[in-house]
Amino acid sequence: MKFMKFAFLLAFASPAAAQLHVDVTAEGAEDMVVAVPVMPTDHPVDTVAGTTAALGRQVAEVVAGDLRGSGLFRPVGPSGVREIGYGEVTAPQFDYWGGNGANALVQGSVQAGADGQLTVGCYLYDVALKQELVRQGYVVGPRDWRRAAHKCADLIYSRLTGESPFFDSRIAYIAESGPKDKRVKRLAIMDSDGANHRFLTNGQSVVLSPRFSPDYKQIVYMSYLGNRPRIYVYDIGTGRQRVVTESVNQSFAPRFSPDGRWILYSMSVGGNTDIYRVSAQGGPSQRLTTSPGIDVGGSYSPDGTKIVFESDRSGKQQIYVMNADGSNQNRISFGGGAYATPEWSPRGDLIAFTRIAGNFRIGVMSPSGGGERLLTDSWQDEAPSWSPNGRVIQFFRTSQGRSGRSNVWQVDLTGTHERKIPTPLDGSDPAWGPILP
């Protein structure tokens, strides 16, 4: 897909306009009200994805849905508010929107060019100051209109929070079906809001623990065919997959290094589980831990110099940090219960984990082990995965009872905004991919 930023569509905020801001770290803050009317077209044109008039409503709906899902904004519209004319996109009626309680206003347009491409314009205004904050345009193929909508929401989120965006990203996860004692587990991928869902494997073998490559072009995952564990890399563009390594020994939890050269994984040999790394192209594996007991998981720091992992060498699962070559192993968790599935934030400032003490909860701590905070409090929440901007954590939640249904959820770092992501089947072990170019 081609995205094009128009030079004439760029604008910069004045110092006064910068007053409109949302603090993503503030707990209990009131959501900012953002009006999002239908995005008009200069004249309706039929496309393979529908008319430009219909797409104008759909783009606005996706933008509003993204902003609402972040937990920071309270979108008004596109249903229930008046539709604007094409000429009003760059000349908002601020008094009307202010009278409806809006702090910010998102307007835009959808046009079709002679080449069949769509141009989606996105404008953000400060209603009280009656000023434009930012604008940007995107040129996309008609079938990629949702990406233009996510890019528009990303633009708004970034301008109003000062944070990097995350809406135009994808999620890989394990789609589960069938009875609990005979689950069919397939690798699946979808947009960050659950749209554009598709299965990548057919369910003939059990697949587990997917994680994206740093360039987003590949997914590494475990597959068990005939009870023989294999680490596969799936190429998203071509649909081809290849075996990186296989063994008669139980293996699990593969992860790419930040430079994409290595794959970290755990393997049990002779009753002892350790962490290994193997070239992403295959070849011999290198053992990184040697202590008695179970060393599991492993997630690189963003700069690739350190690895966080879990180990029961102290008698119960705890979190440890070591250098990327396996040296200088230090325990950083000391709370009650057990700690599992640690994952380093892409910002490098936090480590997410699952804490097991009666129930399973998602929490965060600093890389030195300080500042521990629990973000969720359900019966069984586990396997955190970070958003590209390091401000939201994805995990899966399993319900109590015989059904044991699992679903993909998100929570922000305040712990106050939770969101369930719709999936056609049960979902587990989600992995959040990088922001798309």
C-alpha positions as CSV (number, residue, x, y, z in Angstrom):
1,M,0.0,0.0,0.0
2,K,1.2,3.5,-0.8
3,F,0.8,6.3,1.7
4,M,1.6,9.9,0.6
5,K,1.9,12.9,2.9
6,F,0.9,16.1,1.1
7,A,3.2,19.0,1.8
8,F,0.4,21.5,1.5
9,L,-1.6,19.6,4.1
10,L,0.9,20.1,6.9
11,A,0.3,22.8,9.5
12,F,1.9,23.6,12.8
13,A,0.2,24.5,16.1
14,S,0.7,27.9,17.6
15,P,1.9,28.2,21.3
16,A,-1.7,28.9,22.4
17,A,-3.1,25.9,20.6
18,A,-0.6,23.6,22.5
19,Q,-2.8,24.1,25.6
20,L,-5.1,21.3,24.5
21,H,-3.4,18.2,25.9
22,V,-4.3,14.7,27.3
23,D,-2.0,13.2,30.0
24,V,-1.8,9.4,29.3
25,T,-0.3,8.8,32.8
26,A,-3.1,10.6,34.8
27,E,-5.4,8.2,36.7
28,G,-9.1,9.2,36.9
29,A,-8.8,12.1,34.5
30,E,-11.9,13.1,32.7
31,D,-12.0,12.0,29.0
32,M,-11.6,14.7,26.4
33,V,-14.7,15.2,24.3
34,V,-13.9,15.0,20.6
35,A,-16.5,15.6,17.9
36,V,-16.1,13.3,14.8
37,P,-18.7,14.1,12.2
38,V,-19.1,12.1,8.9
39,M,-16.3,13.0,6.5
40,P,-17.9,14.4,3.3
41,T,-16.9,13.9,-0.3
42,D,-16.8,16.6,-3.0
43,H,-18.9,14.3,-5.2
44,P,-19.9,10.6,-4.7
45,V,-17.8,8.1,-6.7
46,D,-18.2,4.4,-6.8
47,T,-15.1,2.4,-5.7
48,V,-14.4,-1.3,-5.2
49,A,-14.9,-0.6,-1.4
50,G,-18.1,1.4,-1.8
51,T,-19.0,4.9,-2.6
52,T,-16.8,7.8,-1.3
53,A,-19.9,9.0,0.6
54,A,-20.3,5.7,2.4
55,L,-16.5,5.5,3.1
56,G,-16.7,9.0,4.6
57,R,-18.9,7.6,7.3
58,Q,-16.9,4.5,7.8
59,V,-13.6,6.3,8.1
60,A,-15.2,8.6,10.8
61,E,-16.5,5.5,12.6
62,V,-13.1,3.9,12.8
63,V,-11.4,7.1,13.9
64,A,-14.0,7.5,16.7
65,G,-13.7,3.8,17.6
66,D,-9.9,4.1,17.9
67,L,-10.1,7.2,20.1
68,R,-12.8,5.6,22.3
69,G,-10.8,2.4,22.7
70,S,-7.7,4.3,24.0
71,G,-9.8,5.2,27.1
72,L,-8.6,8.8,26.9
73,F,-11.2,10.3,24.7
74,R,-15.0,10.5,24.5
75,P,-15.9,10.8,20.8
76,V,-19.2,12.3,19.8
77,G,-20.3,11.1,16.4
78,P,-20.4,10.3,13.6
79,S,-24.0,9.1,14.4
80,G,-26.1,11.5,16.3
81,V,-24.3,14.7,15.1
82,R,-25.1,16.8,12.1
83,E,-23.3,16.0,8.9
84,I,-21.0,18.8,7.5
85,G,-20.7,20.0,4.0
86,Y,-17.5,19.6,2.0
87,G,-16.6,23.3,2.2
88,E,-16.9,23.2,6.0
89,V,-14.0,20.8,6.4
90,T,-11.5,23.7,6.4
91,A,-14.0,26.2,7.9
92,P,-15.5,24.7,11.0
93,Q,-18.5,26.1,12.8
94,F,-16.8,26.3,16.1
95,D,-19.7,27.8,18.0
96,Y,-21.9,24.8,17.1
97,W,-19.4,22.3,18.3
98,G,-18.5,24.2,21.4
99,G,-22.2,24.4,22.2
100,N,-22.3,20.6,22.1
101,G,-19.5,20.3,24.6
102,A,-16.7,19.3,22.3
103,N,-13.1,20.2,23.3
104,A,-11.6,19.1,20.0
105,L,-13.0,18.6,16.5
106,V,-11.9,16.0,13.9
107,Q,-13.1,16.8,10.3
108,G,-12.0,15.3,7.1
109,S,-12.9,14.3,3.6
110,V,-12.8,11.3,1.2
111,Q,-12.1,11.9,-2.5
112,A,-11.5,9.5,-5.4
113,G,-8.9,10.4,-8.0
114,A,-8.9,9.5,-11.7
115,D,-6.4,6.8,-11.0
116,G,-8.8,5.0,-8.6
117,Q,-6.9,6.0,-5.5
118,L,-8.6,7.6,-2.5
119,T,-7.4,10.8,-0.8
120,V,-8.4,10.9,2.8
121,G,-7.9,14.3,4.5
122,C,-7.7,14.5,8.4
123,Y,-8.0,17.8,10.3
124,L,-7.8,18.4,14.1
125,Y,-9.1,21.6,15.6
126,D,-9.1,23.2,19.1
127,V,-12.8,24.2,19.5
128,A,-12.3,26.7,22.4
129,L,-9.4,28.5,20.7
130,K,-11.0,28.1,17.2
131,Q,-7.7,27.1,15.8
132,E,-6.4,24.3,13.6
133,L,-3.9,22.1,15.4
134,V,-2.7,19.8,12.6
135,R,-3.8,18.4,9.3
136,Q,-2.6,15.6,7.1
137,G,-3.7,13.7,4.0
138,Y,-3.2,10.1,2.9
139,V,-3.4,8.5,-0.5
140,V,-4.5,4.8,-0.4
141,G,-6.1,2.1,-2.5
142,P,-9.9,1.9,-1.8
143,R,-9.5,-1.4,0.0
144,D,-7.0,0.2,2.4
145,W,-9.4,2.9,3.6
146,R,-9.2,1.5,7.2
147,R,-5.5,2.1,7.3
148,A,-6.1,5.8,6.4
149,A,-8.6,5.9,9.2
150,H,-6.1,4.4,11.7
151,K,-3.5,6.9,10.5
152,C,-5.9,9.7,11.1
153,A,-6.6,8.5,14.6
154,D,-2.8,8.1,15.2
155,L,-2.3,11.7,14.1
156,I,-4.9,12.9,16.6
157,Y,-3.6,10.7,19.4
158,S,-0.1,11.9,18.9
159,R,-1.0,15.6,18.7
160,L,-3.2,15.6,21.8
161,T,-1.0,13.3,24.0
162,G,2.6,14.0,22.8
163,E,3.0,10.2,22.6
164,S,3.9,7.9,19.7
165,P,0.9,6.3,17.9
166,F,-0.3,2.7,17.9
167,F,-3.6,2.3,16.1
168,D,-2.2,1.4,12.7
169,S,-0.6,-1.8,13.9
170,R,-1.6,-5.5,13.8
171,I,-2.0,-8.2,16.4
172,A,-1.0,-11.9,16.0
173,Y,-2.6,-14.3,18.4
174,I,-3.7,-17.9,18.8
175,A,-7.3,-18.6,17.8
176,E,-8.7,-21.4,19.8
177,S,-11.8,-23.6,19.2
178,G,-13.1,-27.0,20.3
179,P,-13.4,-28.7,23.7
180,K,-10.9,-27.9,26.4
181,D,-9.2,-31.3,26.2
182,K,-8.8,-31.1,22.4
183,R,-8.3,-27.5,21.4
184,V,-7.6,-26.5,17.8
185,K,-5.1,-23.7,17.9
186,R,-4.4,-21.6,14.8
187,L,-2.2,-18.7,14.2
188,A,-4.2,-15.6,13.3
189,I,-3.6,-11.9,12.5
190,M,-5.9,-8.9,12.7
191,D,-5.8,-5.1,13.0
192,S,-5.4,-3.5,16.4
193,D,-9.2,-3.1,16.7
194,G,-10.0,-6.7,15.6
195,A,-10.9,-5.9,12.0
196,N,-9.4,-7.5,8.9
197,H,-9.1,-10.8,10.7
198,R,-7.5,-13.8,8.9
199,F,-6.1,-17.2,9.8
200,L,-2.5,-18.0,8.9
201,T,-2.4,-21.7,9.7
202,N,-5.1,-24.4,9.2
203,G,-5.1,-26.0,12.7
204,Q,-3.7,-29.3,11.7
205,S,-0.9,-28.8,14.2
206,V,-0.9,-27.0,17.5
207,V,0.7,-23.5,17.3
208,L,1.8,-21.3,20.3
209,S,3.5,-18.1,21.3
210,P,3.7,-15.9,18.2
211,R,5.9,-12.8,18.1
212,F,6.7,-10.3,15.3
213,S,10.0,-9.6,13.8
214,P,11.3,-6.0,14.3
215,D,10.5,-5.1,10.7
216,Y,7.0,-6.6,11.0
217,K,7.6,-8.8,7.9
218,Q,7.7,-12.1,9.8
219,I,6.2,-13.9,12.8
220,V,8.0,-16.5,14.8
221,Y,6.0,-19.2,16.5
222,M,6.1,-22.7,18.0
223,S,4.4,-25.6,16.2
224,Y,3.9,-29.2,17.5
225,L,3.3,-31.6,14.6
226,G,3.5,-35.2,15.7
227,N,4.6,-34.0,19.2
228,R,7.8,-32.8,17.7
229,P,8.4,-29.1,18.6
230,R,9.6,-26.8,15.7
231,I,10.2,-23.1,15.6
232,Y,8.8,-21.6,12.4
233,V,9.1,-18.2,10.9
234,Y,6.1,-17.1,8.8
235,D,6.6,-14.5,6.1
236,I,3.5,-12.3,6.2
237,G,3.9,-11.0,2.6
238,T,4.3,-14.3,0.9
239,G,2.6,-16.7,3.2
240,R,5.6,-19.0,3.2
241,Q,7.0,-20.5,6.3
242,R,10.3,-22.2,7.2
243,V,11.7,-24.2,10.1
244,V,14.4,-22.4,12.1
245,T,15.1,-25.3,14.4
246,E,13.5,-28.5,15.7
247,S,14.2,-31.0,18.4
248,V,12.9,-34.0,20.2
249,N,13.1,-31.9,23.4
250,Q,10.2,-29.7,24.6
251,S,10.8,-26.1,23.3
252,F,8.7,-23.0,23.7
253,A,8.5,-19.2,23.8
254,P,10.5,-18.0,20.7
255,R,11.3,-14.3,20.5
256,F,13.2,-12.2,17.9
257,S,16.1,-10.0,19.0
258,P,15.7,-6.3,18.3
259,D,18.0,-6.5,15.3
260,G,16.2,-9.5,13.9
261,R,19.4,-11.6,13.8
262,W,18.6,-14.0,16.7
263,I,15.7,-16.0,18.0
264,L,15.5,-16.6,21.7
265,Y,13.7,-19.7,23.0
266,S,13.5,-22.1,25.9
267,M,14.3,-25.8,25.7
268,S,14.1,-28.7,28.2
269,V,17.0,-31.2,28.1
270,G,17.3,-34.0,30.7
271,G,14.7,-32.4,33.0
272,N,16.4,-29.0,33.0
273,T,15.0,-26.1,31.1
274,D,17.3,-23.3,29.9
275,I,17.3,-20.4,27.5
276,Y,18.9,-20.7,24.1
277,R,19.4,-18.5,21.1
278,V,19.6,-19.5,17.5
279,S,20.3,-17.6,14.3
280,A,17.1,-16.4,12.6
281,Q,18.4,-18.2,9.6
282,G,18.8,-21.5,11.4
283,G,21.9,-23.4,12.6
284,P,23.3,-24.5,15.9
285,S,21.8,-23.2,19.1
286,Q,23.7,-21.5,21.9
287,R,22.8,-22.1,25.5
288,L,22.6,-18.9,27.6
289,T,21.5,-20.2,31.1
290,T,22.9,-23.2,33.0
291,S,21.4,-23.1,36.5
292,P,19.5,-26.1,37.8
293,G,15.7,-25.7,37.5
294,I,13.5,-24.0,35.0
295,D,14.6,-20.9,33.1
296,V,11.8,-19.8,30.7
297,G,10.8,-17.1,28.4
298,G,13.2,-14.3,27.6
299,S,12.6,-10.9,26.1
300,Y,15.3,-8.6,24.9
301,S,15.7,-5.0,26.0
302,P,15.0,-2.5,23.1
303,D,18.8,-2.0,22.6
304,G,19.4,-5.7,22.6
305,T,22.0,-5.7,25.4
306,K,19.9,-7.4,28.0
307,I,17.4,-10.2,28.4
308,V,14.6,-10.5,31.0
309,F,13.4,-14.0,31.9
310,E,11.7,-16.1,34.6
311,S,13.4,-18.8,36.7
312,D,12.5,-21.0,39.6
313,R,16.1,-21.4,40.8
314,S,15.1,-19.6,44.1
315,G,12.3,-22.1,44.7
316,K,9.5,-20.2,43.0
317,Q,9.2,-18.4,39.6
318,Q,10.8,-15.0,39.8
319,I,12.0,-12.5,37.2
320,Y,15.7,-12.1,36.4
321,V,17.7,-9.9,34.1
322,M,21.0,-10.9,32.3
323,N,23.3,-9.6,29.6
324,A,22.5,-10.8,26.1
325,D,25.3,-13.3,26.2
326,G,23.9,-14.9,29.4
327,S,26.3,-13.3,31.9
328,N,25.5,-11.2,35.0
329,Q,22.2,-12.9,35.9
330,N,20.3,-10.9,38.6
331,R,16.9,-11.4,40.3
332,I,14.7,-8.3,40.2
333,S,11.3,-9.5,41.6
334,F,10.8,-10.1,45.3
335,G,7.1,-9.9,45.9
336,G,4.8,-12.6,47.2
337,G,3.6,-15.3,44.8
338,A,5.2,-16.2,41.5
339,Y,6.2,-14.1,38.5
340,A,6.0,-15.2,34.8
341,T,6.0,-14.2,31.2
342,P,8.1,-11.0,31.5
343,E,8.4,-8.7,28.5
344,W,10.4,-5.6,28.1
345,S,8.7,-2.4,27.0
346,P,9.7,-0.9,23.6
347,R,10.5,2.3,25.5
348,G,12.9,0.4,27.7
349,D,11.5,1.9,30.9
350,L,9.3,-1.0,32.2
351,I,9.0,-4.7,32.2
352,A,5.5,-6.2,32.1
353,F,4.8,-9.6,33.7
354,T,2.1,-12.0,35.0
355,R,1.9,-12.2,38.8
356,I,0.4,-15.4,40.2
357,A,-0.8,-15.1,43.8
358,G,-4.3,-16.6,44.1
359,N,-5.3,-15.2,40.7
360,F,-3.3,-14.1,37.7
361,R,-2.7,-10.4,37.2
362,I,-0.8,-8.2,34.8
363,G,1.7,-5.9,36.3
364,V,4.7,-3.7,35.5
365,M,8.0,-2.9,37.2
366,S,11.2,-1.0,36.3
367,P,14.1,-3.0,34.8
368,S,15.8,-2.8,38.3
369,G,12.7,-4.3,40.0
370,G,11.4,-1.1,41.6
371,G,8.0,0.6,41.3
372,E,6.0,-2.6,40.9
373,R,2.3,-2.0,40.0
374,L,-0.5,-4.4,39.2
375,L,-2.8,-3.2,36.5
376,T,-5.6,-5.9,36.3
377,D,-7.5,-7.9,38.9
378,S,-9.4,-10.7,37.2
379,W,-9.3,-14.4,37.7
380,Q,-6.7,-15.3,35.1
381,D,-4.9,-12.6,33.1
382,E,-1.6,-13.5,31.5
383,A,1.0,-13.2,28.7
384,P,1.5,-9.4,28.4
385,S,2.6,-7.9,25.1
386,W,3.3,-4.2,24.6
387,S,1.8,-1.7,22.1
388,P,4.3,-0.1,19.8
389,N,4.4,3.1,21.9
390,G,4.8,1.3,25.2
391,R,1.7,2.8,26.7
392,V,-0.8,0.0,26.4
393,I,-0.5,-3.7,27.3
394,Q,-2.3,-6.6,25.6
395,F,-2.9,-9.9,27.3
396,F,-5.4,-12.7,27.4
397,R,-8.1,-13.3,30.0
398,T,-9.5,-16.8,30.8
399,S,-12.9,-17.1,32.5
400,Q,-13.7,-19.4,35.3
401,G,-15.8,-22.5,34.9
402,R,-15.9,-25.5,32.6
403,S,-15.8,-23.5,29.4
404,G,-12.5,-21.7,30.3
405,R,-13.1,-19.2,27.5
406,S,-10.1,-17.0,26.6
407,N,-10.2,-13.5,25.0
408,V,-7.8,-10.8,24.0
409,W,-7.8,-7.7,26.2
410,Q,-5.9,-4.4,26.5
411,V,-5.1,-2.2,29.5
412,D,-3.3,1.1,29.7
413,L,-0.6,1.9,32.2
414,T,-3.0,3.6,34.6
415,G,-4.9,0.3,35.0
416,T,-8.2,2.2,34.6
417,H,-8.9,1.6,31.0
418,E,-9.5,-2.0,29.9
419,R,-10.8,-3.0,26.5
420,K,-11.8,-6.4,25.0
421,I,-10.7,-7.0,21.4
422,P,-13.3,-8.8,19.3
423,T,-12.2,-12.1,17.8
424,P,-14.3,-14.7,15.9
425,L,-13.0,-17.5,18.2
426,D,-11.4,-17.6,21.6
427,G,-8.1,-15.9,21.7
428,S,-4.8,-16.4,23.6
429,D,-1.2,-15.4,23.6
430,P,-1.5,-12.1,21.7
431,A,1.5,-10.3,20.2
432,W,1.4,-6.7,19.3
433,G,3.3,-5.8,16.1
434,P,5.1,-2.6,15.3
435,I,3.4,0.5,13.9
436,L,3.0,0.1,10.2
437,P,4.9,2.4,7.7
